[in-house]
Amino acid sequence: MRKPLDPVDKEIVRLLAARGRISHQELAQRVRVSRPAVHERVKRLQQDGVIRGYRAVVDWSAIDLGLCAFVSVQAEHDQVGTLADRLFGLATTEARVEECHRVTGQWCALLKVRAASPVALQRLLDEIVAIEGVEAVVTTIVLTSSEAVGGA
């Protein structure tokens, strides 16, 4: 059973979410505890599964996947439970499902996808529609994005 997080733990998690490579020394200064105490807290947060990993913030255009879109997926009622696993695995060299969220409302899943071009996106959408149980999709192409990167 996970121990509830105190305000210091919550601040450490918030700071790491914003800048995963922040040093334990800087964390300690920001949350006003010793560096060894921060080290132990981070270690415990990782062991408890609160911090599940660290990842790079990617410039998707640098790897030729600069087109971002959100795809709402509607499925047959009996297919909703297994649909996310089938959708999340979709990827080619020119397009991939980056995130898959099960959502409420008319649509059962919301996908964040990356593609090299509109044609690559179309091919990925064709694969999505071909999955058994998918009834409809609606796609919204992202024009610009704002992200919190390393701001803390």
C-alpha positions as CSV (number, residue, x, y, z in Angstrom):
1,M,0.0,0.0,0.0
2,R,1.4,3.4,-1.0
3,K,2.0,5.9,1.7
4,P,0.2,9.2,1.2
5,L,2.4,12.0,-0.2
6,D,3.3,14.9,2.0
7,P,3.7,18.4,0.5
8,V,7.4,18.0,0.0
9,D,6.9,14.7,-1.9
10,K,4.3,16.4,-4.1
11,E,6.7,19.3,-4.8
12,I,9.5,16.9,-5.7
13,V,7.2,15.1,-8.1
14,R,6.0,18.4,-9.7
15,L,9.6,19.6,-10.1
16,L,10.7,16.3,-11.7
17,A,7.7,16.2,-14.0
18,A,8.8,19.6,-15.3
19,R,12.5,18.9,-15.5
20,G,13.4,15.2,-15.1
21,R,17.1,15.9,-15.1
22,I,17.1,18.4,-12.2
23,S,19.9,17.5,-9.8
24,H,19.1,16.3,-6.3
25,Q,21.1,19.3,-5.0
26,E,18.8,21.7,-6.8
27,L,15.7,19.7,-5.7
28,A,16.9,19.9,-2.1
29,Q,17.3,23.7,-2.4
30,R,13.9,24.1,-3.9
31,V,12.0,22.0,-1.4
32,R,14.3,23.1,1.6
33,V,15.5,19.7,2.8
34,S,18.9,18.1,2.7
35,R,20.3,16.4,-0.5
36,P,20.4,13.0,1.2
37,A,16.7,13.4,2.2
38,V,15.8,14.3,-1.4
39,H,17.7,11.2,-2.6
40,E,15.8,8.9,-0.2
41,R,12.4,10.5,-1.1
42,V,13.1,10.2,-4.9
43,K,14.2,6.6,-4.4
44,R,11.0,5.8,-2.4
45,L,8.8,7.6,-4.9
46,Q,10.3,5.4,-7.6
47,Q,9.9,2.2,-5.6
48,D,6.3,3.1,-4.8
49,G,5.5,3.7,-8.5
50,V,4.7,7.4,-8.1
51,I,7.6,8.2,-10.4
52,R,7.4,5.5,-13.2
53,G,10.3,6.7,-15.3
54,Y,11.9,9.6,-17.1
55,R,11.7,10.5,-20.8
56,A,13.0,12.9,-23.3
57,V,11.0,15.8,-24.7
58,V,11.3,15.2,-28.4
59,D,11.4,17.6,-31.3
60,W,9.2,15.3,-33.5
61,S,10.0,17.2,-36.7
62,A,13.7,16.3,-36.2
63,I,12.8,12.6,-36.6
64,D,10.3,13.3,-39.5
65,L,7.2,12.9,-37.4
66,G,6.3,16.6,-37.2
67,L,2.5,16.2,-38.0
68,C,0.5,15.8,-34.8
69,A,-3.2,14.9,-34.7
70,F,-5.8,13.8,-32.3
71,V,-8.1,10.9,-33.3
72,S,-11.4,10.2,-31.6
73,V,-12.4,6.6,-32.0
74,Q,-15.9,5.1,-31.6
75,A,-16.2,1.4,-31.2
76,E,-18.8,-1.3,-30.8
77,H,-19.8,-1.6,-27.1
78,D,-18.4,-5.1,-26.7
79,Q,-15.0,-4.1,-28.2
80,V,-14.2,-1.1,-26.0
81,G,-12.3,-3.0,-23.4
82,T,-9.8,-4.5,-25.7
83,L,-9.6,-1.7,-28.2
84,A,-6.9,0.4,-26.5
85,D,-4.3,-2.4,-26.7
86,R,-4.9,-2.8,-30.4
87,L,-4.8,0.9,-31.1
88,F,-1.7,1.7,-29.0
89,G,0.4,-0.9,-30.8
90,L,-0.1,0.8,-34.2
91,A,3.2,2.2,-35.6
92,T,5.1,2.4,-38.9
93,T,8.2,4.2,-39.8
94,E,6.1,7.1,-41.0
95,A,3.3,7.3,-38.3
96,R,2.6,6.1,-34.8
97,V,0.1,6.3,-32.0
98,E,1.9,8.2,-29.3
99,E,-0.8,8.1,-26.6
100,C,-4.1,6.3,-26.2
101,H,-6.7,7.4,-23.7
102,R,-10.0,5.7,-22.9
103,V,-12.5,8.5,-22.5
104,T,-16.2,9.1,-21.7
105,G,-18.9,10.3,-24.0
106,Q,-19.7,9.4,-27.6
107,W,-16.1,8.4,-28.3
108,C,-14.5,5.6,-26.4
109,A,-10.8,6.4,-27.1
110,L,-8.7,9.5,-27.8
111,L,-5.4,9.0,-29.6
112,K,-2.5,11.4,-30.0
113,V,-0.7,10.4,-33.2
114,R,2.5,11.5,-35.0
115,A,3.0,11.3,-38.7
116,A,5.6,12.3,-41.3
117,S,2.9,13.7,-43.7
118,P,-0.8,13.9,-44.3
119,V,-0.5,10.8,-46.5
120,A,1.2,8.9,-43.7
121,L,-1.5,10.0,-41.3
122,Q,-4.1,8.8,-43.8
123,R,-2.5,5.3,-44.0
124,L,-2.5,5.1,-40.2
125,L,-6.2,6.2,-40.1
126,D,-6.9,3.4,-42.7
127,E,-5.3,0.9,-40.3
128,I,-7.4,2.2,-37.4
129,V,-10.6,2.0,-39.3
130,A,-9.8,-1.6,-40.4
131,I,-9.6,-2.8,-36.8
132,E,-12.5,-5.0,-35.9
133,G,-15.1,-3.2,-33.8
134,V,-14.1,0.4,-34.8
135,E,-17.2,2.1,-36.0
136,A,-16.0,5.7,-36.7
137,V,-13.1,8.1,-36.3
138,V,-12.9,11.9,-36.2
139,T,-9.4,13.4,-36.7
140,T,-8.2,16.9,-35.7
141,I,-4.9,18.0,-37.0
142,V,-2.8,20.2,-34.7
143,L,-1.6,23.5,-36.2
144,T,0.6,24.6,-33.3
145,S,1.3,23.5,-29.7
146,S,2.5,25.0,-26.5
147,E,4.2,22.7,-24.0
148,A,5.6,23.1,-20.5
149,V,9.3,22.2,-21.0
150,G,11.8,22.5,-18.2
151,G,10.0,25.6,-16.8
152,A,10.2,24.8,-13.1
